[in-house]
């Protein structure tokens, strides 16, 4: 082999080695960064799988039936199941607007009802029957006041009351509203 050919090959090998030596450290840093990002991605995918698995085993809430007639029918059924006449339900105001939760995962539904001429023990029976029949709807607030026109005739636990109850429930995506 000629000496000029050996020098050419030697110069080529040295140039390749120098270029590898210059580019190798950034390549190893980029490889480490890519592996770290891949680990984050796998962690996120695992978390998403866990969320999906948790949603799959989560009990489905019963359909809401947001129309006031459906809610009124269910209220009448609960009232009759605890021995109260439907006439104690003086007003029902279902909230036709749904309020999205801050997380965007659920929608809050609301309804207000007013029960009149009802005693404190009857309110307790109604709330117990409502909780049993409609576990998705929660009594968010209760305002109880005496009924002025009927207070003279009764005393004690038989005092006729007016109860204003605010009901709420959360509806999740994919669920009947």
C-alpha positions in Angstrom: 0.0 0.0 0.0 1.2 3.4 -0.8 2.1 5.9 1.9 -0.3 8.5 0.6 -3.2 6.1 0.8 -2.3 5.2 4.4 -2.2 8.9 5.3 -5.6 9.5 3.6 -7.2 6.6 5.5 -5.6 7.7 8.8 -6.8 11.3 8.3 -10.3 10.0 7.5 -10.3 7.8 10.7 -9.1 10.7 12.8 -11.7 13.1 11.4 -14.5 10.5 12.1 -13.2 9.9 15.6 -13.1 13.7 16.3 -16.6 14.2 15.0 -17.8 11.3 17.1 -16.0 12.7 20.2 -17.7 16.1 19.6 -21.2 14.8 19.0 -21.3 12.0 21.5 -21.9 13.9 24.8 -25.0 15.9 23.4 -26.3 12.6 22.0 -26.0 10.9 25.4 -27.8 13.9 27.1 -30.5 13.8 24.4 -30.9 10.1 24.9 -31.2 10.5 28.7 -33.8 13.3 28.3 -35.8 11.1 25.8 -35.7 8.2 28.3 -36.9 10.5 31.1 -39.8 11.8 28.9 -40.7 8.2 27.9 -40.9 7.3 31.6 -43.2 10.3 32.2 -45.3 9.2 29.2 -45.6 5.7 30.5 -46.6 7.0 34.0 -49.3 9.2 32.4 -50.6 6.2 30.4 -50.7 4.1 33.5 -52.6 6.8 35.4 -55.1 7.1 32.5 -55.6 3.3 32.6 -56.2 3.5 36.3 -58.7 6.3 35.9 -60.5 4.3 33.2 -60.6 1.2 35.3 -61.9 3.2 38.3 -64.7 4.7 36.1 -65.6 1.2 34.8 -66.2 -0.1 38.4 -67.9 3.1 39.6 -71.6 2.5 40.2 -73.9 4.2 37.7 -76.3 6.7 39.1 -79.9 6.3 38.1 -81.2 8.4 35.3 -82.0 11.9 36.4 -85.2 12.6 34.4 -84.6 16.4 34.6 -88.1 17.2 33.4 -90.2 18.6 36.3 -93.0 16.1 35.7 -90.6 13.1 36.2 -89.1 14.7 39.3 -92.6 15.5 40.6 -93.7 12.0 40.0 -90.8 10.6 41.9 -91.4 13.1 44.7 -95.1 12.1 44.9 -94.0 8.4 45.1 -91.6 9.2 48.0 -94.2 11.3 49.8 -96.8 8.5 49.5 -94.3 5.9 50.6 -93.8 7.7 53.9 -97.5 8.3 54.5 -97.7 11.9 53.4 -100.3 13.3 51.1 -99.1 14.8 47.8 -100.8 18.1 48.8 -97.9 18.9 51.2 -95.7 19.5 48.1 -96.6 23.1 47.5 -94.0 23.9 44.9 -91.3 22.3 42.9 -88.7 24.3 40.9 -86.3 22.2 39.0 -83.3 24.1 37.8 -83.2 23.9 34.1 -79.7 25.1 33.8 -76.8 22.8 34.6 -73.7 24.1 36.3 -70.5 22.4 35.2 -68.0 21.6 37.9 -64.7 23.3 37.9 -62.9 20.1 36.9 -65.2 19.7 33.9 -65.8 16.1 35.0 -69.4 16.4 36.3 -72.4 18.6 35.9 -74.4 19.8 39.0 -78.2 19.6 38.7 -80.4 21.3 41.2 -84.1 21.4 42.2 -86.0 23.2 45.0 -89.1 22.0 46.7 -91.4 23.4 49.3 -93.4 21.2 51.7 -96.1 23.0 53.7 -98.3 21.8 56.6 -95.8 19.2 57.6 -94.4 18.4 61.0 -90.8 17.9 62.1 -91.1 14.1 62.4 -92.7 14.0 58.9 -89.9 16.0 57.5 -87.5 13.5 58.9 -89.5 10.5 57.4 -89.6 12.3 54.1 -85.8 12.9 54.0 -85.1 9.3 55.0 -87.4 7.9 52.3 -85.9 10.3 49.8 -82.4 9.3 50.6 -83.4 5.6 50.2 -85.4 6.1 47.0 -83.1 8.6 45.3 -79.5 8.2 46.5 -78.2 10.4 43.7 -80.1 13.4 44.9 -78.8 15.0 48.0 -80.6 17.5 50.3 -78.1 20.4 50.0 -80.0 22.8 52.2 -83.1 22.7 54.3 -84.9 25.8 55.6 -87.7 25.1 58.1 -90.0 27.8 59.4 -93.4 27.7 61.2 -96.5 28.4 59.1 -98.0 31.5 60.7 -101.6 30.8 59.7 -101.7 27.4 61.3 -99.6 27.9 64.4 -102.4 28.8 66.8 -104.1 25.3 66.6 -101.0 23.1 67.2 -98.1 23.0 69.6 -94.9 21.0 70.1 -93.9 18.4 67.5 -97.2 18.8 65.7 -96.5 22.4 64.9 -97.2 22.8 61.1 -94.0 23.8 59.3 -92.9 25.0 56.0 -89.8 23.3 54.7 -87.8 24.6 51.7 -85.4 21.9 50.5 -82.7 22.3 47.9 -81.8 19.1 46.2 -78.6 18.6 44.2 -77.0 15.8 42.2 -73.9 15.3 40.1 -74.3 13.9 36.6 -71.2 12.4 35.0 -70.4 12.4 31.2 -72.1 9.6 29.3 -74.8 9.4 31.9 -78.4 10.2 31.4 -79.1 13.8 32.6 
